[in-house]
Amino acid sequence: MRTLTILGLVLSTVLVVTVLAGNQVLDDTPSSESSVSQQSVRSKKSDDRGEELSRTYCASCHVRPEPEHLDKSTWLSKVFPLMRTYMGLDPVDHRERLQHDVLSFYPAAPMMSEDDWFTVASWYIDAAPDTMPLPPLPDIADSTSLFTAEPLDLGSAPPMVTFTFVDEATSRLVFGDGIAHALHVHKSDGQRIVSIPMLGPPSSLSMSKGDWYVTDMAKLLPHDSAAGRLYRIQWKNGNPVANVVLDSLRRPVHVVMTDINGDGRDDALICEYGNLLGRFGWYDMVPGKRPVYHELIGRPGAIRAEVVDLNGDGKKDIVVQLAQARESITAFFAKGKGRFEERELLSFPPSFGSSSFRCLDEDGDRRLDLLVTFGDNGDYDAPPLKPYHGIALYRQTSTASFERAWFLPMNGAYGAYMVDFDLDGDNDILARGYFPPAPAPAHDLVRFYEKTTTGWKLSTLPQATLGRWLVGTSGDVDGDGDIDILLGNVSMGPGVSANSDMDVWTKPSNSVLLLRNRTRTP
């Protein structure tokens, strides 16, 4: 999740007064046709100058946003006051308390003049829409008959489920508990087997030769301290034994255990998301020796990675999504023995809120495509709904070249699973949401797209409103040959929520929602 500090109203007021004053000069009624022409020329030059400066300053650390990506009010009262600190134009509160590495994000001297600042700000605000135009809501059935919904109680209040996992080999369900700092292991019928205590909130699980490797973020809320860990959990006589194998990680959120350098041993590929600080890379896990780290990206925001043969050359490539600073999906093409060639596949403006991705062959051409969701809307207390949030399919048209094939709008989309759920030979989509409007409608929390001969048939289910689904996973929970879904409720988070929703979301009984596929149910 993004976590950016919103500055006080004083800075917003300064910007409002200055921008309005500038507009007032431009709006003065001219005394002649000549002055009208001169005013038009001055205004055009100002617009051109604002756009030109935006290309210099607004693309220094991320993809340059366009004015229409946000409404006037959001640019005016939220974005630009915040950005002043990052440009060194306003002091940072309690600067003396910040750790040395974090200080580098806040320049001690201005990076641009006040004149340039207000030229850029005026251009964005003048060109932005008053409100964000939203796409019409399609027809959505209130319930689907394909799934039965079973809420599970993890016992923690409020529910803060940090990840879900299906161990299909043993039909065990695994849940990370951000409140209890524990790993809960359940049977496929929902009954608990054991809870494994950890020092902090667990965030992901990857299996290697029967052992579980689990990342621990150290703290639930975003931070930059190097206090995270990687555990190895071994099962001995049916009992879990946990040991820390890596420490000093910066808020690790995802791990993939796989042989990266071809030495026959699994390595640990870890997304250290951090906050302002973070990195992405892999640890060469040599038994009896200290792991050796190989950095691939030295900036924050790595949220999830997959190891796949993306270009079809028979080698294991790495694909990672960065959801902070410069948001992107980046590939590392294997060259052998742990060497890679980096290539950015897709990049997005920060307001797009890229939230998940999956590599899959959507069209059956034996080339992997990218299913991406956009929906992170946690930058501000009351963000606008955005028409570009939803689910997109980027098709691989030639080797490592991707073009957007289609887009399905959905408020706050945070994950999507493209699977042949009904086993009719084509892929359906189940999507989950974390940033719905208030009060939250069911279709912005869980949405099922069934593929038909005429397009998508949309539905939701009443139990969707039991939680706010930040995390989830797909898998065959009960071993019957069809794919089920586990959704994890992170009940409290950024944004504005209705009291009626919070009363339901914060109940321990609504910690997890198991969507059991009925396709092969007798």
C-alpha positions as CSV (number, residue, x, y, z in Angstrom):
1,M,0.0,0.0,0.0
2,R,1.2,3.5,-0.6
3,T,1.6,5.7,2.4
4,L,2.4,9.3,1.8
5,T,2.1,12.0,4.5
6,I,-0.5,14.7,3.7
7,L,0.7,18.2,4.6
8,G,-1.3,20.7,6.6
9,L,-3.9,23.1,5.3
10,V,-1.6,26.0,5.6
11,L,0.4,24.9,2.5
12,S,-2.8,24.2,0.6
13,T,-4.1,27.7,1.4
14,V,-0.9,29.3,0.2
15,L,-1.2,27.4,-3.1
16,V,-4.9,28.2,-3.4
17,V,-4.4,31.9,-2.9
18,T,-1.5,32.2,-5.3
19,V,-3.1,30.2,-8.0
20,L,-6.4,32.0,-7.7
21,A,-4.6,35.3,-7.7
22,G,-2.8,34.3,-11.0
23,N,-6.1,33.3,-12.5
24,Q,-7.7,36.6,-11.5
25,V,-5.1,38.5,-13.5
26,L,-5.7,36.4,-16.5
27,D,-9.5,36.7,-16.1
28,D,-9.5,40.6,-15.9
29,T,-11.6,42.0,-18.7
30,P,-9.3,43.5,-21.3
31,S,-10.0,47.0,-22.6
32,S,-9.5,46.2,-26.3
33,E,-9.3,43.5,-28.9
34,S,-5.6,44.0,-28.9
35,S,-5.3,43.3,-25.2
36,V,-7.5,40.2,-25.7
37,S,-5.0,38.9,-28.3
38,Q,-2.0,39.7,-26.1
39,Q,-3.6,38.0,-23.2
40,S,-4.3,34.9,-25.3
41,V,-0.7,34.8,-26.4
42,R,0.6,35.2,-22.8
43,S,-1.8,32.4,-21.6
44,K,-0.7,30.1,-24.4
45,K,3.0,30.7,-23.5
46,S,2.3,30.1,-19.8
47,D,0.5,26.8,-20.7
48,D,3.4,25.7,-22.9
49,R,5.9,26.6,-20.2
50,G,4.0,24.7,-17.6
51,E,3.8,21.6,-19.7
52,E,7.5,21.9,-20.6
53,L,8.5,22.3,-16.9
54,S,6.4,19.3,-16.0
55,R,8.4,17.1,-18.3
56,T,11.5,18.1,-16.5
57,Y,10.4,18.0,-12.9
58,C,7.4,15.7,-12.8
59,A,9.2,12.8,-14.5
60,S,12.3,12.8,-12.3
61,C,11.3,9.8,-10.1
62,H,8.1,8.4,-11.8
63,V,6.2,8.4,-15.0
64,R,4.9,12.0,-15.6
65,P,1.2,12.2,-14.9
66,E,-1.3,14.0,-17.1
67,P,-3.6,16.7,-15.7
68,E,-6.7,14.6,-16.4
69,H,-5.4,11.8,-14.2
70,L,-6.8,13.7,-11.1
71,D,-9.5,16.3,-10.5
72,K,-8.7,20.0,-9.7
73,S,-9.4,19.6,-6.0
74,T,-7.0,16.7,-5.6
75,W,-4.2,18.4,-7.5
76,L,-4.7,21.6,-5.5
77,S,-5.2,20.5,-1.9
78,K,-3.3,17.2,-1.8
79,V,-0.8,16.5,-4.5
80,F,1.0,19.8,-4.8
81,P,1.3,20.6,-1.1
82,L,2.9,17.2,-0.6
83,M,5.2,17.5,-3.6
84,R,6.7,20.8,-2.2
85,T,8.6,18.8,0.4
86,Y,10.0,16.4,-2.1
87,M,11.2,19.4,-4.2
88,G,12.8,21.1,-1.2
89,L,10.5,24.0,-1.3
90,D,9.0,23.5,2.2
91,P,10.7,22.1,5.3
92,V,10.0,18.5,6.5
93,D,8.5,18.2,9.9
94,H,10.9,16.8,12.5
95,R,13.7,16.6,10.0
96,E,16.2,15.9,12.8
97,R,14.4,12.7,13.7
98,L,14.7,11.1,10.2
99,Q,17.2,8.4,9.6
100,H,20.1,9.4,7.4
101,D,19.0,7.4,4.3
102,V,15.5,8.8,4.4
103,L,16.8,12.4,4.5
104,S,18.1,12.0,0.9
105,F,14.5,12.1,-0.3
106,Y,14.0,15.6,1.1
107,P,16.4,18.2,-0.5
108,A,17.8,20.7,1.9
109,A,17.7,23.3,-0.9
110,P,15.0,24.0,-3.5
111,M,15.2,22.0,-6.7
112,M,13.2,24.5,-8.6
113,S,12.3,28.2,-8.3
114,E,8.9,29.4,-6.8
115,D,8.0,30.8,-10.2
116,D,8.6,27.5,-12.0
117,W,6.7,25.7,-9.2
118,F,3.6,27.8,-9.6
119,T,3.8,27.7,-13.4
120,V,3.7,23.9,-13.2
121,A,1.0,23.8,-10.6
122,S,-1.2,26.3,-12.5
123,W,-0.9,24.3,-15.7
124,Y,-2.0,21.1,-14.0
125,I,-4.9,22.7,-12.1
126,D,-6.2,24.7,-15.0
127,A,-6.1,21.6,-17.3
128,A,-7.6,19.1,-14.8
129,P,-11.3,18.2,-14.9
130,D,-13.6,19.5,-12.1
131,T,-14.6,15.9,-11.4
132,M,-13.4,12.5,-12.7
133,P,-15.7,11.0,-15.3
134,L,-16.5,7.5,-14.4
135,P,-17.6,4.7,-16.8
136,P,-21.2,3.5,-16.6
137,L,-21.7,0.5,-14.3
138,P,-22.4,-2.6,-16.3
139,D,-25.2,-5.1,-15.5
140,I,-24.1,-7.2,-12.5
141,A,-26.1,-10.0,-11.0
142,D,-26.3,-10.0,-7.2
143,S,-25.1,-13.6,-6.9
144,T,-23.3,-16.3,-8.7
145,S,-24.1,-19.9,-8.3
146,L,-20.6,-21.1,-9.1
147,F,-19.2,-20.4,-5.6
148,T,-20.3,-20.9,-2.0
149,A,-18.9,-18.4,0.4
150,E,-17.6,-19.6,3.7
151,P,-16.3,-17.0,6.2
152,L,-13.5,-18.1,8.5
153,D,-12.6,-16.8,12.0
154,L,-8.9,-16.3,12.8
155,G,-9.6,-14.9,16.2
156,S,-7.9,-11.5,15.9
157,A,-9.8,-8.2,16.1
158,P,-9.8,-6.3,13.9
159,P,-8.9,-8.8,11.2
160,M,-5.6,-7.9,9.5
161,V,-4.9,-10.9,7.2
162,T,-1.5,-10.3,5.6
163,F,-1.5,-13.2,3.2
164,T,-3.3,-16.4,2.2
165,F,-1.8,-19.6,0.8
166,V,-3.1,-23.0,-0.3
167,D,-0.8,-26.0,0.1
168,E,-2.5,-28.3,-2.4
169,A,-0.2,-31.3,-1.7
170,T,-1.5,-31.5,1.9
171,S,-4.9,-29.6,1.6
172,R,-3.7,-27.1,4.2
173,L,-4.7,-23.5,4.2
174,V,-2.3,-20.9,5.6
175,F,-3.0,-17.4,6.8
176,G,-0.8,-14.6,8.0
177,D,-2.2,-12.7,11.0
178,G,-0.9,-9.1,11.3
179,I,-2.4,-8.6,14.7
180,A,-1.3,-11.8,16.4
181,H,2.0,-12.0,14.5
182,A,1.4,-15.6,13.7
183,L,0.9,-18.1,10.9
184,H,-2.4,-20.0,11.2
185,V,-2.6,-23.4,9.5
186,H,-6.1,-24.8,8.8
187,K,-7.6,-27.9,7.3
188,S,-9.5,-27.6,4.1
189,D,-12.8,-27.6,6.1
190,G,-11.6,-24.5,7.9
191,Q,-10.6,-26.1,11.2
192,R,-7.3,-24.9,12.7
193,I,-4.4,-27.3,13.0
194,V,-1.7,-25.1,14.6
195,S,-0.6,-21.5,15.0
196,I,3.1,-20.7,14.5
197,P,4.2,-17.6,16.4
198,M,6.5,-15.1,14.6
199,L,8.2,-11.9,15.7
200,G,6.3,-9.7,13.3
201,P,3.5,-9.9,10.7
202,P,4.1,-12.6,8.1
203,S,3.6,-11.5,4.5
204,S,4.2,-14.4,2.1
205,L,5.1,-18.1,1.8
206,S,7.0,-20.1,-0.8
207,M,7.7,-23.8,-0.7
208,S,11.1,-25.5,-1.3
209,K,11.5,-29.3,-1.0
210,G,8.7,-29.6,1.4
211,D,9.8,-26.7,3.7
212,W,8.0,-23.4,4.0
213,Y,9.9,-20.1,3.7
214,V,8.0,-17.2,5.2
215,T,8.7,-13.5,5.1
216,D,8.1,-11.4,8.2
217,M,7.7,-7.6,7.8
218,A,8.7,-6.8,11.4
219,K,6.0,-4.1,11.7
220,L,2.5,-3.9,10.3
221,L,2.5,-0.3,9.1
222,P,4.9,0.9,6.4
223,H,8.4,1.6,7.6
224,D,12.0,1.8,6.4
225,S,13.8,0.0,9.2
226,A,15.9,-3.1,8.2
227,A,14.1,-5.4,10.7
228,G,12.4,-7.9,8.5
229,R,13.2,-11.6,8.4
230,L,12.9,-14.8,6.4
231,Y,11.9,-18.0,8.3
232,R,12.4,-21.6,7.3
233,I,9.7,-23.8,8.7
234,Q,10.3,-27.5,8.7
235,W,7.7,-30.1,9.6
236,K,9.1,-32.8,11.9
237,N,6.7,-35.5,13.0
238,G,3.8,-33.3,12.1
239,N,5.1,-30.3,14.2
240,P,6.4,-27.1,12.7
241,V,10.0,-25.9,13.6
242,A,10.7,-22.3,12.6
243,N,14.2,-20.8,12.3
244,V,15.3,-17.4,11.0
245,V,17.6,-17.8,7.9
246,L,17.8,-14.1,6.9
247,D,17.4,-10.9,8.9
248,S,17.9,-7.2,8.4
249,L,15.4,-7.1,5.5
250,R,13.6,-3.9,4.6
251,R,9.9,-4.7,5.0
252,P,9.9,-7.9,2.9
253,V,6.5,-8.6,1.3
254,H,7.1,-11.5,-1.1
255,V,9.5,-14.4,-1.5
256,V,10.0,-16.9,-4.3
257,M,12.2,-19.9,-3.6
258,T,13.8,-21.1,-6.9
259,D,17.1,-22.0,-8.4
260,I,18.2,-18.8,-10.0
261,N,21.9,-19.4,-10.8
262,G,21.6,-23.1,-11.9
263,D,23.6,-24.6,-9.1
264,G,20.9,-27.1,-8.1
265,R,19.9,-25.2,-4.9
266,D,17.0,-23.0,-4.4
267,D,17.7,-19.3,-3.8
268,A,15.6,-16.7,-2.1
269,L,14.2,-14.0,-4.4
270,I,12.8,-11.3,-2.1
271,C,10.7,-8.1,-2.7
272,E,11.9,-5.7,0.0
273,Y,9.2,-3.2,-0.5
274,G,10.3,-0.8,2.2
275,N,8.6,2.6,2.1
276,L,11.0,5.3,0.9
277,L,13.8,2.7,1.1
278,G,13.8,-0.8,-0.3
279,R,15.3,-3.1,-2.9
280,F,14.8,-6.2,-4.9
281,G,17.2,-9.1,-5.4
282,W,18.1,-12.7,-4.6
283,Y,20.1,-14.4,-1.9
284,D,22.4,-17.3,-2.9
285,M,21.5,-19.8,-0.1
286,V,24.6,-21.9,0.3
287,P,24.3,-24.5,3.2
288,G,26.7,-23.8,6.0
289,K,27.7,-20.4,4.7
290,R,26.4,-16.8,5.0
291,P,23.9,-16.1,2.1
292,V,25.3,-13.9,-0.6
293,Y,23.0,-11.0,-1.8
294,H,22.7,-10.1,-5.5
295,E,20.8,-6.8,-6.0
296,L,18.6,-6.4,-9.1
297,I,16.8,-3.1,-8.2
298,G,18.0,-0.7,-5.6
299,R,14.8,1.3,-5.0
300,P,11.6,0.6,-3.0
301,G,8.2,-0.7,-4.2
302,A,8.8,-4.3,-5.3
303,I,5.5,-6.0,-4.4
304,R,5.5,-9.3,-6.2
305,A,7.7,-11.4,-8.5
306,E,7.3,-14.4,-10.7
307,V,10.0,-16.7,-12.2
308,V,8.9,-17.8,-15.7
309,D,10.3,-18.3,-19.2
310,L,9.0,-15.0,-20.5
311,N,10.8,-14.9,-23.9
312,G,10.5,-18.6,-24.7
313,D,14.3,-19.4,-24.8
314,G,14.1,-22.1,-22.2
315,K,15.7,-20.1,-19.4
316,K,14.1,-18.9,-16.1
317,D,13.4,-15.1,-16.3
318,I,12.4,-12.9,-13.4
319,V,9.3,-10.6,-13.7
320,V,8.7,-8.1,-10.9
321,Q,6.1,-5.4,-10.2
322,L,7.1,-2.1,-8.6
323,A,4.2,-0.2,-7.0
324,Q,6.1,2.7,-5.5
325,A,8.0,5.6,-7.0
326,R,8.4,4.6,-10.7
327,E,5.6,2.1,-11.0
328,S,6.4,-0.6,-13.5
329,I,6.6,-4.2,-14.5
330,T,10.2,-5.1,-15.2
331,A,11.8,-8.3,-16.5
332,F,15.3,-9.7,-16.0
333,F,16.1,-12.0,-18.8
334,A,18.4,-14.9,-17.8
335,K,21.8,-15.1,-19.4
336,G,23.0,-18.0,-17.3
337,K,24.8,-18.5,-14.0
338,G,22.8,-15.8,-12.2
339,R,23.4,-13.0,-14.9
340,F,20.5,-11.1,-16.2
341,E,19.5,-8.4,-18.7
342,E,17.1,-5.8,-17.3
343,R,14.2,-4.5,-19.4
344,E,11.2,-2.4,-18.3
345,L,8.1,-4.0,-19.9
346,L,5.4,-1.5,-18.8
347,S,5.3,1.7,-16.7
348,F,2.5,3.6,-15.2
349,P,1.8,7.1,-13.7
350,P,1.6,7.0,-9.9
351,S,-2.1,7.7,-9.7
352,F,-2.8,4.5,-11.6
353,G,-2.1,2.5,-8.4
354,S,-0.8,-0.7,-9.9
355,S,-1.7,-3.4,-7.4
356,S,-1.1,-6.9,-8.8
357,F,0.0,-8.8,-11.8
358,R,0.0,-12.4,-13.2
359,C,1.9,-14.0,-16.0
360,L,-0.4,-16.2,-18.1
361,D,-1.1,-17.3,-21.7
362,E,-4.5,-15.6,-22.2
363,D,-4.9,-16.3,-25.9
364,G,-3.3,-19.7,-26.3
365,D,-0.4,-18.6,-28.6
366,R,2.2,-20.0,-26.2
367,R,3.4,-16.5,-25.3
368,L,3.0,-15.3,-21.7
369,D,0.8,-12.2,-21.3
370,L,0.4,-9.9,-18.3
371,L,-2.8,-9.6,-16.3
372,V,-2.5,-6.3,-14.3
373,T,-4.8,-4.7,-11.8
374,F,-5.0,-1.0,-11.0
375,G,-6.7,0.1,-7.8
376,D,-4.4,1.3,-5.0
377,N,-6.0,4.6,-3.9
378,G,-4.4,5.0,-0.5
379,D,-2.4,8.2,-1.1
380,Y,-4.9,10.5,0.5
381,D,-7.7,10.5,3.0
382,A,-10.5,10.9,0.6
383,P,-9.3,10.1,-2.9
384,P,-11.5,10.4,-6.0
385,L,-12.7,7.3,-7.8
386,K,-10.7,6.8,-11.0
387,P,-12.0,5.6,-14.4
388,Y,-8.6,3.9,-15.1
389,H,-8.8,1.6,-12.1
390,G,-9.6,-1.9,-13.0
391,I,-8.2,-5.0,-14.8
392,A,-6.1,-4.9,-17.9
393,L,-4.7,-7.6,-20.1
394,Y,-1.4,-6.8,-21.8
395,R,-0.7,-9.2,-24.7
396,Q,2.8,-10.2,-25.7
397,T,2.8,-9.3,-29.4
398,S,6.4,-10.1,-30.1
399,T,9.3,-11.1,-27.8
400,A,9.0,-9.1,-24.6
401,S,6.8,-6.4,-26.3
402,F,3.4,-5.9,-24.7
403,E,0.3,-4.0,-25.8
404,R,-3.0,-3.5,-23.9
405,A,-5.6,-5.8,-25.4
406,W,-8.6,-5.0,-23.2
407,F,-9.6,-3.3,-19.9
408,L,-12.4,-3.9,-17.4
409,P,-13.1,-1.0,-15.1
410,M,-13.5,-1.7,-11.3
411,N,-13.1,0.6,-8.4
412,G,-10.1,-0.2,-6.2
413,A,-9.2,-3.4,-8.0
414,Y,-6.4,-5.2,-6.0
415,G,-6.1,-8.6,-7.5
416,A,-7.5,-10.8,-10.2
417,Y,-7.4,-14.5,-11.0
418,M,-7.8,-15.6,-14.6
419,V,-8.7,-19.3,-14.5
420,D,-11.2,-21.6,-16.2
421,F,-13.3,-21.7,-13.1
422,D,-16.3,-23.5,-14.6
423,L,-14.2,-25.9,-16.7
424,D,-15.9,-25.1,-19.9
425,G,-12.7,-24.5,-21.9
426,D,-12.2,-20.7,-21.6
427,N,-10.8,-18.5,-18.9
428,D,-13.0,-16.6,-16.4
429,I,-11.9,-13.9,-14.0
430,L,-12.5,-13.4,-10.3
431,A,-11.4,-10.0,-9.0
432,R,-11.1,-8.6,-5.5
433,G,-11.2,-4.9,-4.4
434,Y,-9.7,-3.0,-1.5
435,F,-10.7,0.7,-2.2
436,P,-14.5,0.7,-2.8
437,P,-16.6,3.8,-2.4
438,A,-18.4,4.3,0.9
439,P,-20.7,2.6,1.6
440,A,-19.1,-0.4,-0.2
441,P,-21.1,-2.2,-2.8
442,A,-20.6,-5.9,-3.2
443,H,-19.5,-5.6,-6.8
444,D,-16.5,-3.4,-5.9
445,L,-15.3,-6.0,-3.3
446,V,-15.7,-9.2,-5.3
447,R,-16.6,-9.5,-8.9
448,F,-16.8,-12.6,-11.1
449,Y,-16.5,-12.3,-14.9
450,E,-17.7,-15.5,-16.6
451,K,-16.5,-15.8,-20.2
452,T,-19.4,-16.6,-22.6
453,T,-19.7,-16.7,-26.3
454,T,-21.0,-13.1,-26.3
455,G,-18.5,-11.6,-23.8
456,W,-18.4,-11.3,-20.1
457,K,-21.3,-12.2,-17.8
458,L,-20.8,-10.3,-14.5
459,S,-21.9,-11.2,-11.0
460,T,-21.0,-10.8,-7.4
461,L,-22.2,-12.5,-4.1
462,P,-23.8,-11.1,-1.0
463,Q,-20.9,-12.2,1.3
464,A,-18.5,-10.0,-0.6
465,T,-19.4,-7.2,1.8
466,L,-18.1,-9.1,4.8
467,G,-14.6,-7.7,4.4
468,R,-12.1,-5.5,2.6
469,W,-10.0,-7.9,0.6
470,L,-6.4,-6.8,0.4
471,V,-4.9,-10.2,-0.1
472,G,-5.9,-13.5,-1.7
473,T,-4.9,-16.6,-3.6
474,S,-6.3,-19.3,-5.9
475,G,-5.9,-23.0,-5.6
476,D,-7.7,-26.4,-5.4
477,V,-8.5,-26.3,-1.7
478,D,-10.4,-29.5,-1.5
479,G,-8.7,-31.6,-4.1
480,D,-11.8,-32.0,-6.4
481,G,-10.1,-30.6,-9.5
482,D,-11.6,-27.2,-9.7
483,I,-10.0,-23.9,-8.5
484,D,-11.2,-22.2,-5.3
485,I,-10.3,-18.8,-3.9
486,L,-9.1,-17.5,-0.5
487,L,-9.6,-13.8,0.3
488,G,-8.0,-12.1,3.3
489,N,-9.6,-9.2,5.1
490,V,-7.5,-6.2,6.1
491,S,-10.4,-4.4,7.7
492,M,-8.7,-1.1,8.6
493,G,-6.6,0.9,6.2
494,P,-6.4,4.2,4.2
495,G,-9.4,5.9,2.7
496,V,-12.8,6.7,4.0
497,S,-15.1,3.9,5.1
498,A,-18.8,3.9,6.2
499,N,-19.5,3.1,9.8
500,S,-21.9,0.4,8.6
501,D,-19.1,-1.3,6.7
502,M,-16.6,-1.1,9.5
503,D,-19.0,-2.7,11.9
504,V,-19.0,-5.8,9.7
505,W,-15.4,-5.7,8.5
506,T,-13.9,-5.6,12.0
507,K,-15.5,-8.8,13.3
508,P,-13.1,-11.7,13.7
509,S,-15.6,-14.0,12.2
510,N,-15.0,-12.3,8.9
511,S,-11.3,-12.7,8.7
512,V,-11.2,-14.9,5.6
513,L,-13.6,-15.7,2.9
514,L,-13.3,-19.1,1.3
515,L,-15.0,-19.2,-2.1
516,R,-15.5,-22.9,-2.7
517,N,-16.0,-23.7,-6.4
518,R,-19.1,-25.9,-6.9
519,T,-18.3,-27.0,-10.5
520,R,-17.3,-30.5,-9.3
521,T,-19.4,-30.6,-6.2
522,P,-21.7,-33.7,-6.2
